[in-house]
Amino acid sequence: MKKVISGIILCMLALQGFAQHEDILRIGISGGDGHTSAEFVVTQGRYEVVLDGTTRAQLAAFERCSLRPAGNRVAVSSQNGTIGNANRVLLRSVKWHSHFKLSAKGTSNRFLPAVYPDHLIVRAQNGKLVLVNECALENYVAGVAEAESGKGHELEYYKVQTIIARTYALANVRRHASEGFHLCDEVHCQAYHGASRFEERIPQATWATRDHVLVDHEINLVTAAFHSNCGGHTLNAEHVWSRPLPYLVGRPDTFCLVMPHSHWEACFARKNWQDYLEANLEAEGVEDSLVSLSYYPARRKRFFADSLNNLRMTTIRRDWGLRSAFFVVEEAADSVRLTGRGFGHGVGLCQEGAMRMAQLGYTSNEILHFYYKDVHLIDKKHIQFFREE
């Protein structure tokens, strides 16, 4: 019965998404240096093959077509032979709640093949295919919630994740405008691996929170930043990025400290560590400085060893591939051991903290206001109304 209910909710989401043009998103399917070919298979529903605006073929469930670049055009064929080639190919759903499976060659996207909702747009550029999933906003939101969270969490947590995914998407719809789509499917935007298929609570949460977004006191969509685990204390936005934001303010968070990614360790050669600090800190004799081998910050710091004040902790994290920028340093024979807390940049919502709060019975509204200061949860259709008040 639960699976039937989830299926009904997904159908309602699809219908709702297609009812309003502004609720359609185009998501670039990452391919590293590009896709050299692709295969499209209808897994549910029916599709039209539209070449430069003209419908040339129909594909029923389990039928497929192949796509490959032909210069700056896309060549399309099916098991019945050549369909044609075009500057722009649209594989368009003609039934609600349609899905397709997409495979591609010459791609670094480790999540392909994957199943996607709604439509696929294909064009060629520099001898490679550009693949774009055109889908309803709410179908995208459900897909992000699954990709970013996985399965097995509380419904209230999934409500939180769908609200911030929707807010982030609408606030960043111009991020990839120059490339012909709104958002990409990587963590540069939000992780998106296609349709939500493995957790029935996600479509329930998406439907329960449909159109809900977070705004600041000026009714602007907030930057709904989130990360895996803050290690016990979130950060101000300006500690990681260029400017402060009044709703992204650091605060203690004990909820995440019992979760899987709350602690980590890494060891490096002592000489490599000291050479790095000597090259990056503007101070003489760093190789002899105790701080390079014994560093015990009591809380999150913006810079490594505040007295030196020029090497950002986030830079060290990036250069050494660390899970977070919150760690202590201890000497261990010919090596140094970094013992850290958290996973991610530390700004905004701590996912594992939010998961724990949901387990303890906190509501989605309480969780959102714990991590984002002085924000408001409203229906996105009402944003203009509140601005005009």
N, C-alpha and C positions, 0 to 999 in steps of 0.2 A: 504493500500500500504506500509506503514512504517513497519508493521509487516512482510510482505513478504520480504522486503529488509533486515530486521534484520535476518530472517531465512536464506536467501541466504548467508549473511555474516557469520553466524555461521557455515554453511556447508563448506564455503571456509576455515574457521579457522580449522575445523576438518581435512579437506583434507591436508592442509598445515602442520598441526602438525604431521600427520602420515607419511608424505613424508620423514621426517628426523628423524633418530633414536635418535639423541642427543636432540631432542625436546620433548621427552617423560619423564614425571615425575611420580614418585610413591609417593602418599600422604597417610600417615597413618591416618585412621579414628579413632579418639580418643574414648576410651571406659572406662576410669577410670581404674577399676580393671579388665576389659576385657569383652568381649561379650559372653554370654552363648548360644546364638543362633542368627540366622539372616535369613531374608527373602529377596529374590531378585526377583524383578518384572520388566520385560521389558516394558518400557513405549514408546519406539520408536526404530525401527530397528529390528535387529535379532541378537541372541547371540548363541555361542557354549559353551557347558559345557565341559571343558578340564580337565581331571584328570591325573595328573602326565605326562602330555605331550600327552595324547591320548584323542581325541574327543569322548565323550560318548553320547551326546544328543544335540538337537537343541531347542532353545526357540524362538518362534515368539512373536510379540507384544502382551502384556497383559498376557503372560504365566509367570509362576513363578517357583522358586525352593526354598527349605529350606536347611539351612546349620546348622550343630551343631558339636561340638567337639566329637570325639570318641577316647579318649586317646590323642595321639599326631597326630592323623589323623583327617580329616574332612569328615563327612558323608553328602552326598548330596541326596536329594529326590525331586520329583516333584509330581504334582497331579496324575500322572500316576504310581507312585511307586518309589522304590529305584533306584537311578542312580548309586551309588557306593560310595567308600571312597578313599581318597588319602592324601598324604603328602602335596600336593599343588594343589589347585583348581583354575583354571582360567576361569572366565566367560568373554569370548572374543567377542567383537563386530565384526560382519562380514559385516556390512553395515556402511557407513559413517554417521555421525551425529546421532549416536545411544545413547540412554539414558536408565538408569535403576533407579528404586526406591528401596532404601535400608532401611529396618527396622531392629532393633536389640533389644534383651533383655539383661538385666544384664549390661546395659551401663549407664554412667552418661552423655553421649553426648546429650544435650538438643535439638540439631538441627536434630536429627533423629526422624522420617523418613525424608529422603531428596532424591532429584533426582541428579544423578551424570552422567557425560559424560564418554564415552569410556569403559574401562574395570574394572573388579574387581578381585583382587587376594585375596585368603583366605588360611590361614594355621592355625594350632592349636598350642598353646603353654601353658603349665601348665594347661591344661583342659579348656582353653578359646580360642575364635576365635580372630585372628589378621586379620583385614580388611584393605586392601590397594586399593585405587583408582589409577589405572594406566591410565594417561590421557595425551593428547597433552598439551604442554606448554601453548599455547594460550587459550585453554579451561580453564586451571587452572587460568591463569591471569584474564580472564573474571569473573570467580567465586570469586576470591579474591576481585576484584574491587567491586562486588556487596555486598559481606559480610562485607567489611571494610567501605563502603561508603553509602550503601542503594540506594534508587532510588530518582529521582526528581532533579538531579543536572545538571549543564551545561556540554555539550560535552567536552569543553576544560578541565574541571576538571577531567572528566573520563579519558581523555588522560594522564593527570598527574598521576592518580592513577594506570593505567595500566603500564606505564613506570616504576614506582618505584616498583610495584609488580613483574614485570618481572626481573628487576635488582636484587631485593632481592632474588628471587627464584634461579637465576643462581649463585649468589654469595654464596649461602648456601646449595648447593645440597648435601653436605656430612654431614649435621648436624645430621641426624638420620641414618647414614650408618650402624652403629652397630645393628640397629633394623630392617634392611631389607627394608627401604624406604628412600626417600630423605628428605621430609619435613613432619611435622604434620599439622593438620588442625586447631590448636589452635593459640592463640596470641603469644605463644612461638616462632612460625615461623610467619605465617600470618593466619588470620581468613579465613577459606574456608568451605563453607557450601554446596558445590556441584556446579552444573551448574548455570550459570547466566540465569535467566528466567523472571525477573520481570521489567527490565529496558532496553528498546531498544537501548538507547544511548551507553550502555556498549559494546555490540558486535561491534557497529560502531567505538567506540574509540579503541578497541582492534585491529581491522583490520587496522585502520588508523595509529597505532603506532607499528604494527607488527615488531618484531625483534629489536626495539629501546631500548637501555639501556644507563645508565649513567656510565661514567668512570672518573677517576681522571687524573691528568697530566701524570701519568705513564701508562695510558690505562688499569688500573685495575678497575674491577667493584667496585663501591662504596658501602658502607653500607648505603642503602637508608632508613634511619630511618624516621619514621613519628609518629605522635600522634594526638589526637583529637583537642586540643586547647591549645595554649601556654600561654594564659593569657596576651598577649601583648609583650612578649619577649622570644625568643627561647634561648636554652642553648648550651654551648660548650659540646662536647661529653664527655670530661673528668670530667665534673661536675656530670655525672650520671654513666658513665662506667669507665674502668680502664685506658684508654689512649686517648690522643687527636687525632683527625682526621682533617686535614686541611680544608675539605669541610663541616664539621659539626661545624660551628662557630655561637655562639649566635648573634642575631640581633633583633632590635625593630620590632614589627609587630602589627600595629594598625588595620589591616584588620579583625582580629578575635574578636575584642572587642565588636562587635555588634551581635555576633553569640550566639547560645543557651548555650554553655558550657563555656562561658567566666568567669563566676563568680559562687561561691558556698559558703555555710556556713555549719558549723558543731559545735555542742555544746557537751562539756564533763564535767563530775564532776571535780570541782576544785582540790579536793584531789587526784583523780586518775592521773590528769595531772601533778601535782607537784611531786607525788611519782614516776612517770615515769621519769621526768627530773632528780630527785635526784639519781635515779638508773643508769642513762645513761650519765650524765654529770660529768666529773671529777673535781668537785668543791664543796667546803664546803658551807653549808647554802643555797643551791639552793632553798629550800622551802621558804626562805624569800626574795629571789631575785626578784626585780621588773620585770626582763626580762622574768621570767616564766609566768607572768600574763599580761604583756604589752610589746608586741614585734611588732615593726613596721618597717620592712625592706623596704627601698625605691626601691629596685630592687631584682631580684632573688639572693638568697644566696646559697652557697655550704654547709655551716654549720649553725646550729642554734646558734645565738649569736656568732659572729665571735671571740669575746674576749675569749670565752671558747674553741672554735675551736676543738671539738672532736665528736660532734653529727651531722651526716649528715642529711640534710633536706629530702633526699630520704629515709633514714631509718625511720624517723618520719612518712613520708607518708605511707610506707609499714606497720609499726606497728599499725597505727591508721586507716588504710583503707581510706586514704584521696584521693580526686580526683587528687590532684597535690601536689607538694612540694613548692608552692608559696603562702604564706598566712601571715596574721597578727594575733596576739593573743590579746584578750581584756578580762579583768575580767568582769564577769556578775554575781553578788551575789555569790552563792555557785558553780558557774560553770565558765568555760572559753568558749569564743566564738571564733572560728577560721573562719576568712573571707578570702576566697582564690580566686585565679584566675587561670583559665585554667583547662585542663583535660588531664592527661597523663604525660609522662616523660619530655616533652619539647624539645627534641633534633630533629633536622632535620625539615622536612616539617610539618607545622601545617595544618591539614586537613580543619578545618573550615576557617582558613585564606585563604587557597587556593580556597575553595569554593566561598568565598566572592570576591576574585580577579577575578575568572572566571565570576561571575555575573557582575562585573564592566567592563568586556571586555578584560581582560588580556589574552594573549595566553598561551598555555601549556608551551612553551619554556620560556616565561617570568616568569611564576610562578615557574618553576623548578630552574631557576637561581636566583630567589629571596631568596629561602630557602637553596640551596646548593651552596657553594662558589667555583668558578673556576672549575666547572665540564664540561664535554663534552657529548653531546648526539650523539651516533653513532649506526650504525647497528651492531648487535652482531657478524655477520659473518665477519666483518672487523677488529675485535680486534687483531687477530694475524698479519694481514697485517700491522697495525699501529705500533705494537710492533717491527716488523722487520725493519721498516724504519730507 
